[in-house]
């Protein structure tokens, strides 16, 4: 089996990120970590590390997104309730 070229690595890396729910803000950091861990053994090893990082982060990121959406919904609901009440404005 021939070694993976840099172009093949970049194509596979882009596909991994596209197919994941990893925020773009984390792509560079994860790419760097994967490269640092695997480059001595070739680009294929870098991809193995990158897959591991993506797998490890996917569920926690889904949970985080779910919590953020729920909190945003709760804040919006509270804002709607408070806006619907006929309280006089609070003057400090």
C-alpha positions in Angstrom: 0.0 0.0 0.0 1.4 3.4 -1.0 1.8 6.2 1.4 -0.9 8.9 1.4 0.0 12.2 -0.3 -0.5 15.6 1.3 -3.3 16.3 -1.2 -5.1 13.0 -0.3 -4.7 13.8 3.4 -6.2 17.2 3.0 -9.1 15.8 1.0 -9.8 13.1 3.6 -9.4 15.6 6.4 -11.9 18.0 4.8 -14.4 15.1 4.3 -14.1 14.1 8.0 -14.9 17.6 9.1 -17.7 18.0 6.6 -19.3 14.8 7.8 -18.9 15.7 11.5 -20.7 18.2 13.8 -17.4 19.7 14.9 -17.5 23.5 14.8 -15.2 25.2 12.3 -13.5 27.0 15.2 -12.0 23.7 16.3 -10.8 22.4 13.0 -7.4 24.0 13.1 -6.7 22.9 16.6 -7.8 19.3 16.0 -5.8 19.2 12.7 -2.7 20.5 14.5 -3.1 17.9 17.3 -3.6 15.0 14.9 -0.6 16.1 12.8 1.6 16.4 15.9 0.6 13.0 17.1 0.9 11.1 13.8 3.1 12.9 11.2 6.1 10.8 12.0 4.2 7.7 10.8 2.6 9.3 7.8 -0.6 11.1 6.9 -2.7 7.9 7.4 -1.7 7.9 11.1 -2.7 11.6 11.3 -6.2 10.7 10.0 -6.5 8.0 12.6 -5.8 10.5 15.4 -8.2 13.0 13.8 -11.0 10.4 13.6 -10.4 9.6 17.3 -10.6 13.3 18.3 -13.8 13.8 16.2 -15.3 10.7 17.7 -14.5 11.8 21.2 -15.9 15.3 20.8 -19.0 14.6 18.7 -21.4 13.6 21.5 -20.3 16.2 23.9 -20.7 18.9 21.2 -24.2 17.6 20.4 -25.0 17.8 24.2 -23.6 21.3 24.4 -25.6 22.5 21.3 -28.8 20.9 22.8 -28.2 22.7 26.2 -27.5 26.1 24.5 -30.7 25.8 22.4 -32.7 24.9 25.5 -31.3 27.9 27.4 -31.9 30.2 24.5 -35.5 28.9 24.3 -36.0 29.4 28.1 -34.7 33.0 27.9 -36.9 33.8 24.9 -39.9 32.3 26.7 -39.2 34.3 29.8 -38.8 37.5 27.8 -42.1 36.9 26.1 -43.9 36.3 29.4 -42.4 39.5 30.9 -43.2 41.5 27.9 -46.8 40.3 28.0 -47.3 41.5 31.6 -48.6 45.0 32.1 -46.1 46.2 34.7 -45.2 49.8 34.8 -41.6 50.4 33.9 -39.1 50.1 36.7 -37.4 53.4 37.4 -34.2 53.4 39.4 
